[in-house]
């Protein structure tokens, strides 16, 4: 600036007003300073613009979703590398082409209609459309948004798309894994149930042997009575006299046998009915429990489960079921019965050293829930182990006497029923577990 002022000063003409030249020189210096400042700002803006372009270029290169920018007529102005890779073309070759040209038939019409709607309403549109890629038509979730200039007029469109093919494949794999997990859980339930049934075989044999022996004894008596009556009727058919028949009747004691015949028939029927009831209980016990969720009597289910556990025990143990005579719950009775048997069996196992073991099963309603508590007078669960009792494979039993899956499977079954299975304190002297299921009655 000094040089400019000096040169201008040297060129002053004689007679020119010095004050006027000073004003001119000041104006020149000010203009030059403004030009330098503008140049610095311009260079800063160019640097920012270069940085922004580099940033946008890195986004276009690295983004996995599709990104396409078009002008107001739908011709591509810029696009992401992921879109180029999907289409199978070079970026420079694709710029300037109509974006709707990458869709076929109905899909092209859908994209054109969406862009027209966005141009008219200036509101983004989201829809699914098939994009023609190197691997054929691929479903893409596209969002079309308007590009607006400073006067809020449409200057183009911004298309963002997320390929759905891999996502749907992931969903299918997830669904398959979930199904495998469900099957594995069902298999675990079956395994645990078979383990429980194995412990009960001795009790089952004993329970069946008693009524079958009773039926066998009564049928043996019926055979003797039949032989005597056949002997008597043979004499009748042979034409024996009245006196002979009376004597034979007294000798064979047919009057006594006639009374005993009814008793033997009733005894055989009672024994057969007992066998039938045992088989029916066993059928319910071994039911897979994978049917539809339906109302069932939790009290009756608890009684059956407790009875079968009691039959398989090697020692006498008092097991009582109290509370609601009918306690309706909602669920799969087969699975719930397995939970009940696990709880009762665990209580029985925990009281092997107790002199007078006792298990109490209490049924009640609490609001919208049907509740069952299984409590014993055993040693209970130590405080430091309570947090782990529902963990898979956790057990305090000796090696070979437990899988450690009973409580964890039971809790999973109850949770799938929309209920809860928890350990409660202060209810009884020993351990107490609380099972809560949705009520199955209409109130």
C-alpha positions as CSV (number, residue, x, y, z in Angstrom):
1,X,0.0,0.0,0.0
2,X,2.9,2.4,0.8
3,X,4.4,1.7,-2.6
4,X,1.1,2.5,-4.3
5,X,0.8,5.7,-2.4
6,X,4.4,6.7,-3.2
7,X,4.0,6.1,-6.8
8,X,0.9,8.1,-7.0
9,X,2.5,10.8,-5.0
10,X,5.4,11.0,-7.4
11,X,3.0,11.4,-10.3
12,X,1.2,14.4,-8.8
13,X,0.8,17.1,-11.4
14,X,1.7,20.6,-10.6
15,X,-1.2,22.6,-9.3
16,X,-3.2,19.5,-8.2
17,X,-4.9,20.0,-4.9
18,X,-2.8,18.1,-2.2
19,X,-5.9,17.4,0.0
20,X,-7.7,15.8,-2.9
21,X,-4.8,13.5,-3.6
22,X,-4.7,12.5,0.1
23,X,-8.3,11.4,-0.1
24,X,-7.7,9.4,-3.2
25,X,-4.7,7.7,-1.7
26,X,-6.7,6.8,1.5
27,X,-9.5,5.4,-0.7
28,X,-7.0,3.3,-2.7
29,X,-5.4,2.0,0.5
30,X,-8.8,1.1,1.9
31,X,-9.9,-0.7,-1.3
32,X,-6.6,-2.6,-1.4
33,X,-7.0,-3.7,2.3
34,X,-10.6,-4.9,1.5
35,X,-9.3,-6.8,-1.5
36,X,-6.7,-8.6,0.6
37,X,-9.3,-9.4,3.3
38,X,-11.7,-10.7,0.6
39,X,-8.9,-12.8,-0.9
40,X,-8.1,-14.4,2.5
41,X,-11.8,-15.1,3.1
42,X,-12.1,-16.6,-0.4
43,X,-9.1,-18.9,0.2
44,X,-10.6,-20.0,3.6
45,X,-13.9,-20.7,1.9
46,X,-12.1,-22.7,-0.8
47,X,-10.3,-24.7,1.8
48,X,-13.6,-25.4,3.6
49,X,-15.3,-26.3,0.3
50,X,-12.4,-28.7,-0.5
51,X,-12.7,-30.3,2.9
52,X,-16.5,-30.6,2.5
53,X,-16.1,-32.1,-0.9
54,X,-13.5,-34.6,0.4
55,X,-15.9,-35.5,3.3
56,X,-18.8,-36.0,0.9
57,X,-16.6,-38.1,-1.4
58,X,-15.6,-40.3,1.5
59,X,-19.3,-40.7,2.5
60,X,-20.2,-41.6,-1.1
61,X,-17.4,-44.1,-1.1
62,X,-17.8,-45.8,2.3
63,X,-21.6,-45.7,2.9
64,X,-23.1,-49.2,2.7
65,X,-26.7,-48.0,1.9
66,X,-27.5,-46.6,-1.5
67,X,-27.4,-42.8,-2.0
68,X,-28.4,-41.1,-5.2
69,X,-28.7,-37.4,-5.8
70,X,-30.6,-36.2,-8.9
71,X,-31.6,-32.9,-10.5
72,X,-35.3,-31.9,-10.7
73,X,-35.8,-34.0,-13.9
74,X,-34.5,-37.1,-12.2
75,X,-31.1,-37.3,-13.9
76,X,-28.3,-38.5,-11.6
77,X,-26.0,-35.8,-10.3
78,X,-24.1,-37.8,-7.8
79,X,-24.3,-41.3,-6.3
80,X,-22.6,-43.6,-3.7
81,X,-20.0,-46.3,-4.6
82,X,-22.4,-48.9,-3.1
83,X,-25.0,-48.0,-5.7
84,X,-22.4,-48.2,-8.4
85,X,-21.3,-51.7,-7.2
86,X,-24.8,-52.9,-7.1
87,X,-25.6,-51.7,-10.6
88,X,-22.3,-52.7,-11.9
89,X,-21.3,-49.5,-13.6
90,X,-18.7,-46.7,-13.3
91,X,-19.7,-43.6,-11.4
92,X,-18.8,-41.2,-14.3
93,X,-20.7,-43.3,-16.7
94,X,-23.8,-43.4,-14.5
95,X,-23.9,-39.6,-13.8
96,X,-26.4,-38.0,-16.2
97,X,-28.6,-41.1,-16.6
98,X,-32.3,-41.1,-15.4
99,X,-32.6,-42.8,-12.1
100,X,-35.9,-44.5,-13.1
101,X,-33.9,-46.4,-15.8
102,X,-32.7,-48.8,-13.1
103,X,-36.2,-50.1,-12.4
104,X,-38.4,-52.3,-14.6
105,X,-42.1,-52.3,-15.2
106,X,-44.3,-51.7,-12.2
107,X,-41.3,-50.8,-10.1
108,X,-40.4,-48.0,-12.5
109,X,-43.9,-46.7,-12.4
110,X,-43.8,-46.8,-8.6
111,X,-40.6,-44.8,-8.5
112,X,-41.8,-42.2,-11.0
113,X,-45.1,-41.8,-9.1
114,X,-43.1,-41.3,-5.8
115,X,-40.8,-38.6,-7.3
116,X,-43.8,-36.8,-8.8
117,X,-45.5,-36.9,-5.4
118,X,-42.4,-35.5,-3.7
119,X,-42.1,-32.7,-6.3
120,X,-45.8,-31.8,-5.8
121,X,-46.1,-32.1,-2.0
122,X,-42.4,-31.5,-1.0
123,X,-42.8,-34.3,1.5
124,X,-40.5,-37.4,1.5
125,X,-41.9,-40.8,0.5
126,X,-40.8,-44.2,1.7
127,X,-41.6,-47.4,-0.1
128,X,-40.2,-50.8,-1.2
129,X,-39.2,-51.4,-4.8
130,X,-37.1,-53.9,-6.7
131,X,-33.8,-52.5,-8.0
132,X,-32.3,-54.2,-11.1
133,X,-28.8,-55.2,-9.9
134,X,-26.0,-57.4,-11.2
135,X,-27.7,-60.3,-9.4
136,X,-31.1,-59.6,-10.7
137,X,-34.0,-57.8,-9.1
138,X,-33.2,-57.0,-5.4
139,X,-35.7,-55.6,-2.9
140,X,-34.7,-52.2,-1.5
141,X,-36.4,-49.9,1.0
142,X,-36.1,-46.5,-0.7
143,X,-36.8,-43.0,0.7
144,X,-37.2,-40.1,-1.7
145,X,-36.7,-36.7,-0.2
146,X,-36.8,-33.3,-2.0
147,X,-33.8,-31.0,-2.7
148,X,-34.8,-27.4,-2.1
149,X,-33.0,-24.3,-3.2
150,X,-32.9,-21.0,-1.3
151,X,-36.4,-20.1,-2.4
152,X,-37.8,-23.4,-1.3
153,X,-38.3,-24.7,-4.8
154,X,-37.5,-28.2,-6.0
155,X,-34.0,-28.4,-7.4
156,X,-33.8,-32.2,-7.4
157,X,-34.2,-35.4,-5.3
158,X,-32.2,-37.3,-2.8
159,X,-32.8,-41.1,-2.8
160,X,-31.5,-43.3,0.0
161,X,-32.0,-47.0,-0.1
162,X,-31.4,-49.9,2.2
163,X,-31.1,-53.4,0.6
164,X,-33.5,-55.8,2.2
165,X,-32.1,-59.1,0.7
166,X,-29.4,-59.6,3.4
167,X,-31.7,-58.3,6.1
168,X,-34.4,-60.8,5.2
169,X,-31.8,-63.5,5.0
170,X,-30.6,-62.6,8.5
171,X,-34.2,-62.7,9.7
172,X,-34.7,-66.1,8.2
173,X,-31.5,-67.3,9.9
174,X,-32.6,-65.8,13.1
175,X,-36.0,-67.5,12.8
176,X,-34.3,-70.8,12.1
177,X,-32.0,-70.4,15.1
178,X,-35.0,-69.5,17.3
179,X,-36.8,-72.6,16.0
180,X,-33.7,-74.8,16.8
181,X,-33.6,-73.3,20.3
182,X,-37.2,-74.1,20.8
183,X,-36.7,-77.7,19.7
184,X,-33.6,-77.9,22.0
185,X,-35.7,-76.6,24.9
186,X,-38.4,-79.1,24.1
187,X,-35.8,-81.9,24.0
188,X,-34.4,-80.7,27.4
189,X,-37.9,-80.8,28.9
190,X,-38.4,-84.3,27.5
191,X,-35.0,-85.4,28.9
192,X,-35.8,-84.0,32.3
193,X,-39.2,-85.6,32.2
194,X,-37.7,-89.0,31.3
195,X,-35.3,-88.6,34.2
196,X,-38.2,-87.9,36.5
197,X,-40.1,-90.9,35.1
198,X,-37.1,-93.1,35.6
199,X,-37.1,-92.2,39.3
200,X,-40.7,-93.1,39.5
201,X,-40.6,-96.6,37.9
202,X,-40.3,-98.4,41.2
203,X,-43.4,-96.6,42.5
204,X,-45.3,-97.2,39.3
205,X,-44.6,-100.9,39.5
206,X,-45.7,-101.1,43.1
207,X,-48.9,-99.1,42.4
208,X,-49.8,-101.3,39.5
209,X,-48.8,-104.6,41.2
210,X,-51.3,-104.1,44.1
211,X,-54.5,-103.7,42.1
212,X,-53.4,-106.3,39.5
213,X,-52.8,-108.8,42.3
214,X,-56.2,-108.0,43.7
215,X,-57.8,-108.6,40.3
216,X,-55.9,-111.8,39.9
217,X,-56.9,-113.1,43.3
218,X,-60.6,-112.4,42.7
219,X,-60.5,-114.0,39.2
220,X,-59.0,-117.1,40.9
221,X,-61.9,-117.1,43.3
222,X,-64.3,-116.7,40.5
223,X,-62.8,-119.7,38.8
224,X,-63.4,-121.8,41.9
225,X,-67.0,-120.6,42.2
226,X,-67.5,-121.4,38.5
227,X,-66.3,-125.0,38.9
228,X,-68.7,-125.6,41.8
229,X,-71.7,-124.1,39.9
230,X,-70.8,-126.2,36.8
231,X,-70.8,-129.3,38.9
232,X,-74.2,-128.4,40.4
233,X,-75.7,-127.7,36.9
234,X,-74.3,-130.9,35.5
235,X,-76.3,-132.8,38.1
236,X,-79.4,-130.7,37.3
237,X,-79.1,-131.6,33.6
238,X,-78.5,-135.2,34.4
239,X,-82.0,-135.4,36.1
240,X,-80.9,-135.7,39.8
241,X,-83.7,-135.8,42.3
242,X,-84.6,-132.8,44.4
243,X,-83.1,-134.4,47.5
244,X,-79.8,-135.1,45.7
245,X,-79.6,-131.5,44.5
246,X,-80.3,-130.1,47.9
247,X,-77.6,-132.3,49.4
248,X,-75.2,-131.3,46.6
249,X,-76.0,-127.6,47.1
250,X,-75.2,-127.9,50.8
251,X,-72.1,-129.8,50.1
252,X,-70.8,-127.3,47.6
253,X,-71.9,-124.4,49.8
254,X,-73.4,-122.6,46.8
255,X,-75.4,-120.1,49.0
256,X,-72.1,-118.8,50.5
257,X,-70.4,-118.9,47.0
258,X,-73.3,-116.9,45.5
259,X,-72.7,-114.1,48.0
260,X,-69.0,-114.2,47.6
261,X,-69.4,-114.2,43.8
262,X,-70.7,-110.6,44.0
263,X,-67.9,-109.5,46.3
264,X,-65.3,-111.1,44.0
265,X,-66.8,-109.3,40.9
266,X,-66.9,-106.0,42.7
267,X,-63.3,-106.5,43.9
268,X,-62.1,-107.3,40.4
269,X,-63.9,-104.2,39.1
270,X,-62.4,-102.0,41.8
271,X,-58.9,-103.3,41.0
272,X,-59.4,-102.8,37.3
273,X,-60.6,-99.2,37.9
274,X,-57.6,-98.6,40.0
275,X,-55.3,-99.8,37.2
276,X,-57.2,-97.6,34.8
277,X,-56.8,-94.5,37.0
278,X,-53.1,-95.2,37.4
279,X,-52.7,-95.6,33.6
280,X,-54.7,-92.4,33.1
281,X,-52.5,-90.5,35.5
282,X,-49.4,-91.9,33.8
283,X,-50.7,-90.8,30.4
284,X,-51.2,-87.3,31.7
285,X,-47.8,-87.3,33.3
286,X,-46.1,-88.4,30.1
287,X,-48.0,-85.9,27.9
288,X,-45.6,-83.8,25.8
289,X,-47.4,-80.6,26.8
290,X,-46.8,-78.9,23.5
291,X,-50.5,-78.3,22.7
292,X,-52.4,-75.1,22.8
293,X,-52.6,-72.9,25.9
294,X,-55.9,-73.6,27.6
295,X,-57.5,-73.4,31.1
296,X,-56.7,-76.3,33.4
297,X,-57.1,-77.2,37.0
298,X,-53.8,-76.3,38.8
299,X,-55.0,-78.1,41.9
300,X,-55.7,-81.4,40.1
301,X,-52.4,-81.1,38.2
302,X,-50.5,-80.5,41.5
303,X,-52.2,-83.5,43.1
304,X,-51.3,-85.8,40.2
305,X,-47.7,-84.6,40.1
306,X,-47.2,-84.9,43.9
307,X,-48.7,-88.4,44.0
308,X,-46.3,-89.6,41.3
309,X,-43.3,-88.2,43.1
310,X,-44.5,-89.8,46.4
311,X,-44.9,-93.1,44.7
312,X,-41.3,-93.1,43.6
313,X,-39.8,-92.2,47.0
314,X,-37.9,-94.8,48.9
315,X,-39.2,-93.6,52.3
316,X,-42.5,-92.4,53.7
317,X,-43.0,-88.6,53.3
318,X,-46.1,-86.5,54.1
319,X,-47.2,-84.5,51.1
320,X,-50.3,-82.4,51.5
321,X,-52.2,-80.3,49.0
322,X,-54.3,-77.5,50.5
323,X,-56.1,-74.3,49.5
324,X,-58.4,-73.9,46.6
325,X,-60.2,-77.1,45.7
326,X,-60.3,-75.9,42.1
327,X,-57.7,-73.5,41.0
328,X,-58.0,-72.7,37.3
329,X,-54.9,-71.5,35.5
330,X,-54.0,-70.8,31.9
331,X,-51.3,-72.8,30.2
332,X,-50.1,-76.2,29.0
333,X,-50.9,-78.6,31.8
334,X,-48.3,-81.2,30.6
335,X,-45.4,-78.7,31.0
336,X,-46.8,-77.2,34.2
337,X,-47.1,-80.7,35.7
338,X,-43.4,-81.2,34.9
339,X,-42.6,-78.0,36.8
340,X,-44.6,-79.2,39.8
341,X,-42.9,-82.6,39.8
342,X,-39.5,-80.9,39.7
343,X,-40.3,-78.7,42.7
344,X,-41.8,-81.5,44.7
345,X,-38.9,-83.9,43.8
346,X,-36.3,-81.2,44.7
347,X,-38.0,-80.7,48.1
348,X,-38.0,-84.5,48.7
349,X,-34.3,-84.8,47.8
350,X,-33.4,-81.9,50.1
351,X,-35.0,-83.7,53.1
352,X,-33.2,-87.0,53.0
353,X,-31.7,-86.4,56.4
354,X,-34.9,-84.9,58.0
355,X,-36.5,-87.2,60.6
356,X,-40.1,-86.2,59.8
357,X,-40.1,-84.7,56.3
358,X,-43.2,-82.9,55.1
359,X,-44.0,-81.0,51.9
360,X,-47.0,-78.6,51.7
361,X,-48.5,-77.6,48.4
362,X,-50.8,-74.6,48.7
363,X,-53.1,-73.3,46.0
364,X,-54.7,-69.8,46.0
365,X,-55.8,-66.9,43.8
366,X,-54.0,-63.6,44.0
367,X,-55.7,-61.0,41.9
368,X,-55.4,-62.1,38.2
369,X,-53.0,-64.9,39.1
370,X,-53.4,-68.5,40.2
371,X,-50.6,-69.2,42.7
372,X,-49.0,-72.4,44.0
373,X,-46.5,-72.6,46.8
374,X,-44.3,-75.7,47.4
375,X,-42.8,-75.5,50.9
376,X,-40.9,-78.0,53.0
377,X,-39.4,-78.3,56.4
378,X,-35.9,-79.1,55.2
379,X,-32.7,-77.1,55.6
380,X,-33.7,-74.5,53.0
381,X,-31.3,-72.8,50.5
382,X,-28.2,-71.1,51.9
383,X,-28.3,-67.3,51.3
384,X,-25.1,-67.4,49.2
385,X,-26.6,-69.9,46.8
386,X,-30.0,-68.3,46.3
387,X,-28.9,-66.1,43.4
388,X,-27.7,-69.2,41.4
389,X,-30.4,-71.8,42.0
390,X,-32.1,-71.0,38.6
391,X,-28.8,-71.1,36.6
392,X,-28.5,-73.9,34.1
393,X,-26.4,-76.9,35.4
394,X,-26.3,-75.5,39.0
395,X,-26.9,-78.3,41.5
396,X,-26.0,-79.1,45.1
397,X,-26.6,-82.8,44.6
398,X,-23.9,-85.3,44.4
399,X,-22.4,-86.1,41.0
400,X,-24.7,-88.4,39.0
401,X,-27.8,-87.5,41.0
402,X,-28.9,-84.3,39.2
403,X,-28.4,-82.5,35.9
404,X,-28.8,-79.0,37.4
405,X,-31.4,-78.3,34.7
406,X,-34.6,-78.8,36.6
407,X,-35.1,-75.4,38.0
408,X,-33.8,-73.5,35.0
409,X,-36.1,-75.4,32.6
410,X,-39.0,-75.0,35.0
411,X,-38.4,-71.2,35.2
412,X,-38.2,-71.0,31.4
413,X,-41.4,-72.9,31.0
414,X,-43.2,-70.7,33.5
415,X,-41.9,-67.5,31.8
416,X,-43.2,-68.7,28.4
417,X,-46.6,-69.1,30.1
418,X,-46.5,-65.4,31.1
419,X,-46.0,-66.4,34.8
420,X,-43.2,-66.3,37.4
421,X,-41.3,-68.9,39.4
422,X,-39.3,-67.6,42.4
423,X,-37.8,-68.6,45.7
424,X,-39.5,-66.9,48.6
425,X,-38.3,-66.5,52.2
426,X,-40.0,-66.5,55.5
427,X,-42.9,-68.7,54.4
428,X,-41.8,-72.0,56.0
429,X,-39.0,-73.5,58.0
430,X,-37.2,-74.8,54.9
431,X,-37.3,-73.9,51.3
432,X,-40.4,-72.5,49.5
433,X,-41.0,-71.9,45.8
434,X,-43.8,-69.8,44.4
435,X,-45.4,-70.5,41.0
436,X,-47.8,-67.9,39.6
437,X,-49.7,-68.3,36.4
438,X,-52.5,-66.3,34.7
439,X,-56.0,-67.2,36.0
440,X,-57.9,-69.5,33.7
441,X,-61.4,-68.9,35.0
442,X,-63.9,-66.4,33.8
443,X,-64.7,-63.9,36.6
